[in-house]
Amino acid sequence: MCPPSLRREQSFQPLPFSSSDRWIVDADGKNVPVVGINWPGAAETMLPEGLGYQSIANIVQKITETGFNTVRLTFAIELVDDILDNGGDVTLSDTLTRALGSVNGSAMLSKIISNNPQFTATTTRLEVFDAVAAGLATQNIYVHLDNHVSKAMWCCSVTDGNSWFGDTYFDTNKWIRGLSYMAAHGKANWQTFSSMGLRNELRPALTGAPNLHPYTWSTWKTYMTAAASAIYSANPDVLIYFSGLEADFNIEPAVGGSTLLDLGFSFKVASYEWAHKLVFEMHEYDVNIASSCPIYEAILESFGADATTKSGGNRAPLVISEWGHDESDASNAWQSAYSQCLTQFIVKRQLGWMVWVLAGSHYIRSGTQDSDETYGLLDHTWSNYRGVNSSAAIKQLVQSTYAAYGQ
């Protein structure tokens, strides 16, 4: 059991959620704080990370005692492509062998099954996602499903083939199909499924892919609205998170509804049937923007962080769905100007947030197996917090965010 003093006291807010002006609201119309953490599952194994070190129950317990109410669970479109085009969902044994090799894959399989004896070698990838969603539901933690990449790998670079619509691996038809499939699957199987992110960190592509579409806000509108409509058709309950350009740092044209950089671009959220489900998301890792918090905030607002206060345009809820830093106490990153200014801004504006990242290590990252994650809230073995002071700062932000909502 979690220590009672650390267990989240907020009551479960009933689904489905909607957006109402600048707020996310629950089924009773009450404002919902999004207080979350990222749990990656989009790399080469296409499995939620950490199961070679801990059980799902142990990981969920750590999420719960820290106070989070949401997990941003990432996935790759390739997972769905395999199901629909390549013979069906892939087993644990096969996916680990493909990603890690025969020897290391077999060893990791044994560790995962030892920690999670409900699994076998023939358990499939999506069944593992289902088990994670079920584990989160036992603690009333909402599942936000994020499409991180098309081809499973560590994200992100401008040459990875996942960057922009029509890039080497970014087949827009398969992307929309994959989002629809997961929207329907989550509706049928995940008790606390609250929301979906359309695409992680859209950015310029330097691959020279022959089908690459122009890097413009008009292209963004064409495909993001089509994807949102597909999700809404498959599952009209979930919120739909819209990311922006420049690795999701810039959402201002979407928020404002127009931009001088693309005179043909016009975006009016109210004209779409899913208008009451739209949430804007923004990523923020820019540690050197400014050491003055007022200047820092003004810069963020100029790139779209004014979404909740905009007079005119597309005023809507905003979630900082990725931000983070080295979680070791030795780094002192938790008390940097970046961390202090951003977290103060989040609380003051009553924004939602999801810190990167839960993972203390990865099955494989950029070719390195059992790769350590310095941004991980948890240590390498997913046993304890990576930093005492750093995790205390996260817990304080959790409580300050709930307090800002009167919870």
Stockholm file with secondary structure:
# STOCKHOLM 1.0

chainA/1-407         MCPPSLRREQSFQPLPFSSSDRWIVDADGKNVPVVGINWPGAAETMLPEGLGYQSIANIVQKITETGFNTVRLTFAIELVDDILDNGGDVTLSDTLTRALGSVNGSAMLSKIISNNPQFTATTTRLEVFDAVAAGLATQNIYVHLDNHVSKAMWCCSVTDGNSWFGDTYFDTNKWIRGLSYMAAHGKANWQTFSSMGLRNELRPALTGAPNLHPYTWSTWKTYMTAAASAIYSANPDVLIYFSGLEADFNIEPAVGGSTLLDLGFSFKVASYEWAHKLVFEMHEYDVNIASSCPIYEAILESFGADATTKSGGNRAPLVISEWGHDESDASNAWQSAYSQCLTQFIVKRQLGWMVWVLAGSHYIRSGTQDSDETYGLLDHTWSNYRGVNSSAAIKQLVQSTYAAYGQ
#=GR chainA/1-407 SS CCCTTTSCCCCCCCSCCEEETTEEECTTSCBCCCEEEEECCCSTTCSCTTTTTSCHHHHHHHHHHHTCCEEEEEEEHHHHHHHHHSSSCCBHHHHHHHHHCHHHHHHHHHHHHHHCTTCCTTCBHHHHHHHHHHHHHHTTCEEEEEEEESSCSSCCCTTSSCSSTTSTTCCHHHHHHHHHHHHHHHHHHCTTEEEEESCSCCCCCCSCCTTCCCSSHHHHHHHHHHHHHHHHHHCTTSEEEECCBTTTTBCHHHHHSCCTTCTTCCCCGGGSTTGGGEEEEEEECCTTSCSSHHHHHHHHIIIIITTTTCSSSCCCCEEEEEECCCCSGGGCGGGSHHHHHHHHHHHHHTCEEEESCCCSEEEEETTEEEEECTTCSBCTTSSSBSCHHHHHHHHHHHHHHHHHTTC
#=GC SS_cons         CCCTTTSCCCCCCCSCCEEETTEEECTTSCBCCCEEEEECCCSTTCSCTTTTTSCHHHHHHHHHHHTCCEEEEEEEHHHHHHHHHSSSCCBHHHHHHHHHCHHHHHHHHHHHHHHCTTCCTTCBHHHHHHHHHHHHHHTTCEEEEEEEESSCSSCCCTTSSCSSTTSTTCCHHHHHHHHHHHHHHHHHHCTTEEEEESCSCCCCCCSCCTTCCCSSHHHHHHHHHHHHHHHHHHCTTSEEEECCBTTTTBCHHHHHSCCTTCTTCCCCGGGSTTGGGEEEEEEECCTTSCSSHHHHHHHHIIIIITTTTCSSSCCCCEEEEEECCCCSGGGCGGGSHHHHHHHHHHHHHTCEEEESCCCSEEEEETTEEEEECTTCSBCTTSSSBSCHHHHHHHHHHHHHHHHHTTC
//
